[in-house]
Amino acid sequence: MGRLLLVGNSRWHWAERQTDGLRVWHESGPPAHPTSATDPWADLEAWACVGSWPAELALPPARRLGVEAVPLRGSPPWLGIDRALAGWQAWRLQGAGVLVADAGTCLSLTWIDAAGGFRGGRLSAGFGLQLRSLHGATAQLPRLGVAAAAEDSACEPWPMATAEAMQRGCLKACVAAVQQGCTDLAASGERCRLWLTGGDSERLLPPLQAAGLEPVHAPDLVLEGLAALAGLS
């Protein structure tokens, strides 16, 4: 079974086709050792790229899938391949209009209409990037790791401690961005189902549900879209 790869902004995302579906894993960077001395990418079925990769790895250009390969109506050439894949995969599974919230390094909202057309979106800093930016751009705010961040349910509504206040504020900002996107589409008369994906999607899911939203949670939506698209080629 072939492997699939998405080179992300901060991590490398892998999938492997198996008889019962996809096996997915995530790494902090490229593999340290090739799988084959003669052809290190012999089992790489397809790959796509959002971030950058070391040129010496010589990823096979013939197996790279770009945004032009994603069958979304009206998508511009500058659309990120991750957004295109997630939007297309959610639309084809939903069979109706979707708003995809991808909670990764960037929090992206991508609107796909009922006919499978790209209708635009919104981009903002993701949860971890917000935390890092607060530390990097201020004199006294601490550097916080996303992995150590408390769950929303464990935080006080108005924390006294600085670290908890940062976590609470950044999480609420992400949740509010998704909520506002849903509200604006509903106010315009558009009926779209919310889909939630990305590395921080599990962190956003409980507060979104508490706010009355019921997103379809598909944390590996981009890789699933890549697998589906590779199967069409």
Buried (B, 14 or more C-beta within 10 A) or exposed (E): EBBBBBBBBBBBBBBBBEEEEBEBEBEEEEEEEEEEEEEBBEEBBBBBBBEEBEEEEEBEEEBBBEBEBBEBEEBEEEBBBBBBBBBBBBBBBBEBBBBBBBBBBBBBBBBBBBEBBBBEBBBBBBBBBBBBEBEEEEEEBEEBEBEEBBEBEEBEEEBEEEBBBBBBBBBBBBBEBBBEBBEBBEEEEBEBBBBBBBBBBEBBBEBBEEEEBEBBBBBBBBBBBBBBBBEEE
